[in-house]
């Protein structure tokens, strides 16, 4: 029963981190993300969280980065926006991995 509380807390943290990332991007780069970017970040962190916690397969990081690179390739016109996008992606993956690893360590015995 305690593991479910840890799992749910980790998933909630993956969602809440979106606020921190948005505040960081706004303060450092004066960038306001589009709503779709916020949802993509939340979903990528949740995907990382679920796959790493349940299976321990860290290869999901490569899949997420690859999918985002392919999806963003055609829009890589503005180098400033591409840089901000990259920083946001790295922050998202960093937080997603950290939350997943901590959750996995707390629940795997």
C-alpha positions as CSV (number, residue, x, y, z in Angstrom):
1,X,0.0,0.0,0.0
2,X,2.8,2.4,0.8
3,X,4.4,1.9,-2.7
4,X,1.2,3.3,-4.3
5,X,1.5,6.5,-2.3
6,X,5.1,6.9,-3.5
7,X,4.1,6.1,-7.1
8,X,1.3,8.7,-7.0
9,X,3.5,11.3,-5.3
10,X,6.1,10.8,-8.0
11,X,3.6,11.2,-10.8
12,X,2.2,14.3,-9.2
13,X,5.7,15.7,-8.9
14,X,6.2,15.1,-12.7
15,X,3.2,17.4,-13.3
16,X,4.1,20.0,-10.8
17,X,7.7,20.4,-12.2
18,X,6.0,22.0,-15.2
19,X,5.4,25.1,-13.2
20,X,9.1,25.3,-12.2
21,X,10.3,24.9,-15.8
22,X,7.9,27.5,-17.1
23,X,9.0,30.0,-14.4
24,X,12.7,29.3,-15.1
25,X,12.2,29.8,-18.9
26,X,10.3,33.0,-18.3
27,X,12.8,34.5,-15.8
28,X,16.0,33.5,-17.6
29,X,15.0,33.8,-21.3
30,X,11.8,35.9,-21.1
31,X,10.1,33.1,-22.9
32,X,6.4,32.2,-22.5
33,X,5.7,28.6,-23.6
34,X,2.7,27.6,-25.6
35,X,0.1,25.5,-23.8
36,X,0.9,22.5,-26.1
37,X,4.6,22.7,-25.0
38,X,3.6,22.5,-21.4
39,X,1.5,19.4,-22.0
40,X,4.2,17.7,-24.1
41,X,6.7,18.2,-21.2
42,X,4.2,16.8,-18.7
43,X,3.6,13.8,-20.9
44,X,7.3,13.2,-21.5
45,X,8.1,13.3,-17.8
46,X,5.2,10.9,-17.0
47,X,6.4,8.5,-19.8
48,X,9.9,8.5,-18.4
49,X,8.6,8.0,-14.9
50,X,6.3,5.1,-15.7
51,X,8.8,3.2,-17.9
52,X,11.8,3.7,-15.6
53,X,9.9,2.9,-12.4
54,X,8.0,-0.1,-13.7
55,X,10.8,-1.7,-15.9
56,X,14.0,0.1,-15.2
57,X,14.6,0.6,-18.9
58,X,16.6,3.9,-19.2
59,X,16.7,3.6,-22.9
60,X,13.4,5.5,-22.9
61,X,15.4,8.7,-22.6
62,X,16.8,8.1,-26.1
63,X,13.4,7.4,-27.5
64,X,12.0,10.6,-26.0
65,X,14.9,12.7,-27.3
66,X,14.7,11.1,-30.7
67,X,11.0,11.7,-31.0
68,X,11.3,15.3,-30.0
69,X,14.2,15.9,-32.4
70,X,12.2,14.5,-35.3
71,X,9.1,16.4,-34.4
72,X,11.0,19.7,-33.9
73,X,13.4,19.3,-37.0
74,X,11.1,21.2,-39.4
75,X,10.6,24.1,-36.9
76,X,14.3,24.7,-36.2
77,X,14.4,28.0,-38.0
78,X,14.9,30.4,-35.1
79,X,18.1,29.5,-33.3
80,X,17.1,31.4,-30.1
81,X,13.8,29.5,-29.8
82,X,15.6,26.2,-30.6
83,X,18.0,26.9,-27.8
84,X,15.2,27.6,-25.4
85,X,13.4,24.5,-26.5
86,X,16.6,22.4,-25.9
87,X,17.0,23.9,-22.4
88,X,13.4,23.1,-21.6
89,X,13.8,19.5,-22.9
90,X,16.9,19.0,-20.8
91,X,15.3,20.3,-17.7
92,X,12.3,18.2,-18.3
93,X,14.4,15.0,-18.7
94,X,16.6,15.9,-15.8
95,X,13.6,16.2,-13.5
96,X,11.8,13.2,-14.9
97,X,14.9,11.0,-14.5
98,X,15.5,12.3,-10.9
99,X,11.9,11.7,-9.8
100,X,11.9,8.2,-11.4
101,X,15.2,7.2,-9.9
102,X,14.2,8.3,-6.5
103,X,10.8,6.7,-6.7
104,X,12.4,3.4,-7.9
105,X,14.9,3.5,-5.1
106,X,12.2,4.0,-2.5
107,X,10.0,1.2,-3.8
108,X,12.4,-1.5,-5.0
109,X,13.5,-3.7,-2.2
